[in-house]
Amino acid sequence: MSLLNYEILKKIIDIPENAKELIERPEKQQVLRLDMVRENGKILCTDIYVVYYSTVCGPAKGGIRLTPDVTLEETIDLAERMTYKTALFNLDFGGGKSGIRLDPVLLSRRERIDIFKEYYHLLRYDLEHNMYIPAPDVNTRAGDMAVIYGESHAPHIVTGKPVNVCGLPGREEATGRGGAATTIRAVHHFLRKDIKGTKVAIQGFGNAASWAACFLHEAGAKIVAVSRSIGGIFHKEGLPIPEIIEYNKREGKLQGFPGTIEITNQELLELEGIEVLIPAARENQITGEIDVKAKIIVEVANGPTMPAGDDRCNAKGIKIIPDILGSGGGVIASHDEYEKGRSASLIEKEDTFNTIDRLIGKAFDEVVLLADRNKVSYRDAALAVSVSRVIAAMKSRGWI
């Protein structure tokens, strides 16, 4: 199902009927078969889903998801979100995504390397002809991107590489940096206060969530709760985020950190007394049954709020900053890495952060202005900005 509510969007922007026909479906979707001999001599057979939702603004851009339950439908949804995310920041990328249907826990280091080598060879033509540019996503990391790079030795074909392998300083932290920058902007705009002392709960503690927690903690926010898939921890006066990151690395869990109260993910989402909720885990977390009490939601995960959850939060006056804005730091940094190629590693990390902060701030102001002027949600306003740019590119290229 498309992310777009055309009835609302047509009140804000002009959407020609032929443009609507092009936007409603992905340009290309593939199901590829991955076959590999495992270390035990058995054959591993699974599917790889690859979707290019739109390439009108540039090559399809989007990460590689490695999970045992990824589907083609999920990959299409994520590729559509990437289309609007790249357009929102006016980057010369389109939207794409790929999913490998495997449980990474079951893979040895050698098998993991072989999978990404095979991934490259299955998509070699598209990668080398700049049709698709992958990056890390759920359960994939910089080392996997280094394997893809190593098969071609062309830095531009993949982003999110290690800094010492033609990567970009600050790319690892980029999605979290963008989430923090969006949160700081939202608190200042909606609550008319500084981030210092603001109480924040973060669902998730993976790459994006933990870095967002770090940056917000450094800025003086009180991170009162964080979680992983099996639950989280809470302290009303704020958590010592650097120590919790080390504890999580050492113990492989959050529960048991001294002086904290264990909570479930639902309890975190429904916490009282917090000002900002940051869902930074997986899709479909805030349903119509979840009673959010925060004043602001900043989506750092892709699609964490379901339509019924949207309706309930909007009815309560909760400000929802959508995922295509709140999670934009990663693709902004990827654009820098892509553009600068072999010299990307010479860039200072602070330069990467400054670029993220600047583009997040610019997009935030544009979305808020459009939403307030048209009396629509910030999600619809963000999508309107993005779709208008996609349509403009279609006109420029003679597609419509």
C-alpha positions as CSV (number, residue, x, y, z in Angstrom):
1,M,0.0,0.0,0.0
2,S,1.4,3.4,-1.0
3,L,2.4,5.9,1.7
4,L,0.6,8.7,0.0
5,N,-2.8,10.1,0.8
6,Y,-3.6,11.6,-2.5
7,E,-6.8,13.3,-1.3
8,I,-4.8,15.4,1.2
9,L,-1.7,15.9,-1.1
10,K,-3.8,17.2,-3.9
11,K,-5.0,20.0,-1.6
12,I,-1.3,21.1,-1.2
13,I,0.4,20.4,-4.5
14,D,-0.6,19.7,-8.1
15,I,-0.3,15.9,-8.9
16,P,-1.0,15.2,-12.6
17,E,-2.8,12.0,-13.2
18,N,0.1,10.5,-15.3
19,A,2.5,11.4,-12.5
20,K,0.3,9.5,-10.1
21,E,0.4,6.5,-12.3
22,L,4.2,6.5,-12.2
23,I,4.4,7.1,-8.5
24,E,2.0,4.4,-7.5
25,R,4.2,1.4,-8.4
26,P,7.9,0.6,-8.2
27,E,9.8,0.9,-11.4
28,K,11.6,-2.4,-11.0
29,Q,11.4,-5.3,-8.5
30,Q,13.4,-8.5,-8.6
31,V,13.5,-11.7,-6.7
32,L,17.0,-13.3,-7.1
33,R,18.0,-16.7,-5.9
34,L,21.2,-16.9,-3.8
35,D,22.8,-20.3,-3.7
36,M,26.0,-21.0,-1.7
37,V,27.9,-23.9,-0.3
38,R,28.1,-23.6,3.5
39,E,31.2,-24.6,5.5
40,N,29.5,-27.9,6.5
41,G,29.1,-28.8,2.8
42,K,25.4,-28.2,2.6
43,I,23.8,-25.9,0.1
44,L,22.2,-22.7,1.3
45,C,19.3,-21.5,-0.9
46,T,17.4,-18.2,-0.2
47,D,15.9,-15.2,-1.9
48,I,17.2,-11.6,-2.4
49,Y,14.6,-8.9,-3.0
50,V,15.8,-5.9,-4.9
51,V,13.4,-2.9,-5.6
52,Y,14.0,0.3,-7.4
53,Y,11.0,2.4,-6.6
54,S,11.9,5.5,-8.5
55,T,15.1,6.6,-10.3
56,V,13.8,9.8,-11.8
57,C,15.9,12.0,-9.4
58,G,19.0,9.7,-9.6
59,P,20.2,6.2,-9.1
60,A,18.2,4.0,-6.6
61,K,19.6,4.5,-3.1
62,G,18.8,2.2,-0.2
63,G,20.3,-0.2,2.3
64,I,20.5,-4.0,2.4
65,R,18.3,-5.6,5.1
66,L,19.5,-9.0,6.4
67,T,16.6,-10.7,8.3
68,P,15.0,-14.2,8.2
69,D,11.5,-12.7,7.6
70,V,12.1,-9.9,5.1
71,T,9.5,-9.9,2.3
72,L,9.2,-8.4,-1.2
73,E,6.3,-6.2,0.1
74,E,8.4,-4.9,3.0
75,T,11.3,-4.1,0.5
76,I,8.9,-2.2,-1.7
77,D,7.6,-0.1,1.2
78,L,11.2,0.7,2.3
79,A,12.2,1.6,-1.3
80,E,9.2,4.0,-1.5
81,R,10.2,5.7,1.8
82,M,13.8,6.1,0.4
83,T,12.4,7.8,-2.7
84,Y,10.7,10.5,-0.6
85,K,13.5,10.7,1.9
86,T,16.1,11.5,-0.8
87,A,13.8,14.0,-2.5
88,L,13.0,15.8,0.8
89,F,16.7,16.7,1.2
90,N,17.0,17.5,-2.5
91,L,19.7,14.8,-3.1
92,D,20.3,13.5,-6.6
93,F,19.3,9.9,-5.6
94,G,16.2,7.9,-6.2
95,G,14.8,5.3,-3.9
96,G,15.7,1.6,-3.7
97,K,16.1,-1.2,-1.2
98,S,17.2,-4.8,-1.0
99,G,16.5,-7.6,1.4
100,I,18.4,-10.9,2.0
101,R,16.1,-13.5,3.6
102,L,18.6,-15.0,6.1
103,D,19.1,-15.1,9.8
104,P,22.6,-13.5,10.4
105,V,23.0,-15.3,13.7
106,L,23.3,-18.6,11.8
107,L,26.2,-17.5,9.6
108,S,29.9,-17.9,10.2
109,R,32.2,-15.0,9.3
110,R,33.3,-16.8,6.1
111,E,29.8,-17.5,5.1
112,R,28.8,-13.9,5.6
113,I,31.6,-12.7,3.4
114,D,30.6,-15.2,0.7
115,I,27.0,-14.0,0.8
116,F,28.0,-10.4,0.1
117,K,30.4,-11.5,-2.6
118,E,27.6,-13.4,-4.3
119,Y,25.2,-10.4,-3.7
120,Y,27.7,-8.3,-5.7
121,H,27.9,-10.7,-8.6
122,L,24.2,-11.1,-8.8
123,L,23.8,-7.3,-9.1
124,R,27.1,-6.6,-10.8
125,Y,25.7,-4.9,-13.9
126,D,23.4,-2.6,-11.9
127,L,26.1,-1.7,-9.4
128,E,28.8,-1.0,-11.9
129,H,26.4,1.1,-14.1
130,N,25.4,3.3,-11.2
131,M,21.7,2.1,-11.2
132,Y,21.7,1.1,-7.6
133,I,23.8,2.2,-4.6
134,P,23.4,0.0,-1.5
135,A,24.4,0.8,2.1
136,P,24.0,-0.9,5.5
137,D,20.5,-1.4,7.0
138,V,19.1,-3.8,9.6
139,N,21.7,-6.5,10.5
140,T,24.2,-5.3,7.9
141,R,27.3,-3.2,8.6
142,A,30.3,-1.4,7.2
143,G,32.4,-4.6,6.9
144,D,29.7,-6.0,4.6
145,M,29.9,-2.9,2.4
146,A,33.7,-3.3,2.3
147,V,33.2,-6.8,0.9
148,I,31.1,-5.4,-1.9
149,Y,33.6,-2.7,-2.6
150,G,36.4,-5.3,-2.6
151,E,34.8,-7.1,-5.5
152,S,34.9,-4.0,-7.7
153,H,37.4,-1.5,-6.2
154,A,35.0,1.2,-7.3
155,P,34.3,3.4,-4.2
156,H,31.1,5.0,-5.6
157,I,29.1,1.7,-6.0
158,V,28.4,1.3,-2.3
159,T,28.2,3.7,0.7
160,G,28.6,3.1,4.5
161,K,32.1,1.6,4.0
162,P,34.7,1.6,6.8
163,V,36.6,4.9,7.0
164,N,39.8,3.1,6.2
165,V,38.2,1.5,3.1
166,C,37.2,4.7,1.2
167,G,34.5,5.4,3.8
168,L,33.3,8.7,5.2
169,P,34.2,9.9,8.8
170,G,30.9,10.3,10.6
171,R,28.9,7.9,8.4
172,E,28.5,5.4,11.2
173,E,27.0,8.0,13.5
174,A,25.0,9.8,10.7
175,T,21.5,8.4,11.2
176,G,21.7,8.9,14.9
177,R,23.1,12.4,14.4
178,G,20.2,13.2,12.1
179,G,17.7,11.9,14.7
180,A,19.3,14.1,17.4
181,A,19.4,17.2,15.2
182,T,15.7,16.7,14.3
183,T,14.8,16.3,18.0
184,I,16.7,19.4,19.1
185,R,15.0,21.4,16.3
186,A,11.6,20.0,17.3
187,V,12.0,20.8,21.0
188,H,13.1,24.3,20.3
189,H,10.3,24.9,17.8
190,F,7.3,23.2,19.5
191,L,8.2,23.5,23.2
192,R,10.1,26.8,23.0
193,K,12.9,25.5,25.1
194,D,16.5,24.2,24.9
195,I,17.1,20.5,24.7
196,K,19.0,20.7,28.0
197,G,17.0,18.9,30.7
198,T,14.3,17.7,28.2
199,K,13.2,14.2,29.1
200,V,13.5,11.7,26.2
201,A,12.7,8.0,25.8
202,I,14.2,6.0,22.9
203,Q,12.9,2.7,21.7
204,G,15.8,0.8,20.3
205,F,19.5,0.6,21.0
206,G,21.0,-0.3,17.7
207,N,23.3,1.9,15.6
208,A,20.8,4.8,15.0
209,A,19.2,4.7,18.5
210,S,22.5,4.5,20.5
211,W,24.1,7.3,18.5
212,A,21.0,9.5,18.8
213,A,21.1,8.8,22.6
214,C,24.8,9.8,22.6
215,F,24.4,13.1,20.8
216,L,21.3,14.1,22.9
217,H,23.0,13.1,26.1
218,E,26.0,15.3,25.1
219,A,23.6,18.1,24.4
220,G,22.2,17.9,27.9
221,A,18.9,16.0,27.3
222,K,17.8,13.5,30.0
223,I,17.5,10.1,28.3
224,V,15.2,8.4,30.8
225,A,14.6,5.1,28.9
226,V,16.1,3.0,26.2
227,S,15.3,-0.5,25.0
228,R,16.1,-3.5,22.9
229,S,13.8,-6.1,21.4
230,I,13.4,-8.0,24.7
231,G,12.8,-4.9,26.8
232,G,14.6,-1.9,28.3
233,I,15.6,0.2,31.3
234,F,14.3,3.4,32.9
235,H,15.6,6.0,35.4
236,K,13.5,9.1,36.0
237,E,16.5,11.3,36.4
238,G,18.2,10.2,33.2
239,L,20.5,7.3,32.2
240,P,24.4,7.5,31.9
241,I,24.4,6.8,28.2
242,P,28.2,6.2,27.7
243,E,28.3,3.7,30.5
244,I,25.1,1.9,29.2
245,I,26.7,1.6,25.8
246,E,29.7,-0.1,27.3
247,Y,27.5,-2.3,29.4
248,N,25.4,-3.3,26.4
249,K,28.6,-4.2,24.4
250,R,29.9,-6.2,27.3
251,E,26.8,-8.0,28.4
252,G,24.7,-8.1,25.2
253,K,21.7,-6.7,27.1
254,L,20.4,-3.6,28.9
255,Q,18.6,-5.3,31.7
256,G,20.6,-5.5,34.9
257,F,22.3,-2.1,34.6
258,P,22.7,-0.9,38.2
259,G,20.1,1.5,39.6
260,T,17.6,1.2,36.7
261,I,14.1,-0.2,36.5
262,E,13.3,-2.8,33.8
263,I,10.5,-2.0,31.5
264,T,8.8,-3.5,28.4
265,N,8.8,-1.8,25.0
266,Q,5.1,-1.0,25.4
267,E,5.8,0.6,28.8
268,L,8.5,2.7,27.2
269,L,6.2,3.9,24.4
270,E,3.5,4.8,26.9
271,L,5.8,6.5,29.5
272,E,4.4,9.4,31.4
273,G,6.4,12.5,32.2
274,I,8.5,12.5,29.0
275,E,8.5,15.2,26.4
276,V,10.0,13.4,23.4
277,L,9.5,9.8,22.2
278,I,12.0,8.5,19.6
279,P,10.9,5.2,18.1
280,A,14.2,4.0,16.6
281,A,13.8,0.2,16.4
282,R,11.5,-1.5,13.8
283,E,8.3,-0.9,11.8
284,N,4.8,-0.8,13.1
285,Q,5.5,-0.2,16.8
286,I,3.0,2.6,17.6
287,T,-0.4,1.1,16.9
288,G,-3.9,2.4,17.7
289,E,-3.7,0.6,21.0
290,I,-0.6,2.4,22.2
291,D,-1.3,5.4,24.4
292,V,1.6,7.7,23.8
293,K,1.9,10.5,26.4
294,A,4.9,12.4,25.0
295,K,4.4,15.8,23.4
296,I,6.6,15.0,20.4
297,I,7.4,11.9,18.4
298,V,10.6,11.9,16.3
299,E,10.6,8.8,14.0
300,V,14.1,7.5,13.5
301,A,13.0,4.0,12.5
302,N,11.4,3.4,9.2
303,G,7.6,3.3,9.5
304,P,7.3,2.9,13.3
305,T,3.8,4.5,13.5
306,M,0.9,2.7,11.9
307,P,-2.1,4.7,10.5
308,A,-4.3,4.0,13.5
309,G,-1.4,5.1,15.7
310,D,-1.0,8.3,13.6
311,D,-4.7,9.1,14.0
312,R,-4.7,8.6,17.8
313,C,-1.6,10.7,18.3
314,N,-2.8,13.5,16.0
315,A,-6.1,13.6,17.8
316,K,-4.2,14.1,21.1
317,G,-2.2,17.0,19.5
318,I,1.1,15.1,19.6
319,K,3.6,16.4,17.1
320,I,4.9,13.6,14.9
321,I,8.1,14.2,12.9
322,P,8.0,11.6,10.1
323,D,10.7,9.0,9.4
324,I,11.7,10.5,6.0
325,L,12.9,13.6,8.0
326,G,13.9,12.1,11.4
327,S,16.0,9.3,9.8
328,G,17.6,11.4,7.1
329,G,21.1,11.7,8.5
330,G,22.3,8.4,7.0
331,V,21.4,9.2,3.4
332,I,22.7,12.7,3.7
333,A,26.1,11.3,4.8
334,S,25.9,8.6,2.1
335,H,25.5,11.3,-0.5
336,D,28.7,13.0,0.7
337,E,30.5,9.6,0.6
338,Y,29.2,8.9,-2.9
339,E,30.1,12.3,-4.3
340,K,33.6,12.5,-2.8
341,G,34.6,8.9,-3.7
342,R,38.2,8.1,-3.0
343,S,38.8,11.3,-1.0
344,A,35.9,10.8,1.4
345,S,38.1,9.6,4.2
346,L,39.9,12.9,4.1
347,I,36.8,14.8,5.3
348,E,36.6,15.8,9.0
349,K,33.9,14.1,11.0
350,E,32.6,17.5,12.1
351,D,32.1,18.5,8.5
352,T,29.8,15.5,8.0
353,F,27.9,16.4,11.1
354,N,27.6,20.0,10.0
355,T,26.2,19.0,6.7
356,I,23.6,16.8,8.4
357,D,22.6,19.5,10.8
358,R,22.3,22.1,8.0
359,L,20.1,19.9,5.7
360,I,18.0,18.5,8.5
361,G,17.3,22.1,9.7
362,K,16.5,23.3,6.3
363,A,14.0,20.5,5.6
364,F,12.5,20.8,9.1
365,D,11.7,24.5,8.6
366,E,10.3,23.8,5.1
367,V,8.0,21.0,6.3
368,V,6.7,22.9,9.4
369,L,6.0,26.0,7.3
370,L,4.0,24.0,4.7
371,A,2.1,22.0,7.4
372,D,1.1,25.1,9.3
373,R,0.1,27.0,6.2
374,N,-2.1,24.2,4.9
375,K,-3.2,22.8,8.3
376,V,-2.0,19.3,7.6
377,S,0.1,16.8,9.5
378,Y,3.9,17.1,9.4
379,R,3.9,13.7,7.7
380,D,1.7,14.9,4.9
381,A,3.7,18.1,4.5
382,A,7.0,16.2,4.3
383,L,5.5,13.9,1.6
384,A,4.1,16.9,-0.3
385,V,7.6,18.5,-0.4
386,S,9.1,15.2,-1.6
387,V,6.4,14.3,-4.2
388,S,6.6,17.8,-5.7
389,R,10.3,17.4,-6.3
390,V,9.8,13.9,-7.8
391,I,7.1,15.3,-10.2
392,A,9.3,18.2,-11.1
393,A,12.1,15.8,-12.1
394,M,9.6,13.8,-14.1
395,K,8.7,16.9,-16.1
396,S,12.3,17.9,-16.6
397,R,13.1,14.4,-18.0
398,G,10.1,14.3,-20.2
399,W,8.4,11.4,-18.4
400,I,5.2,13.4,-18.1
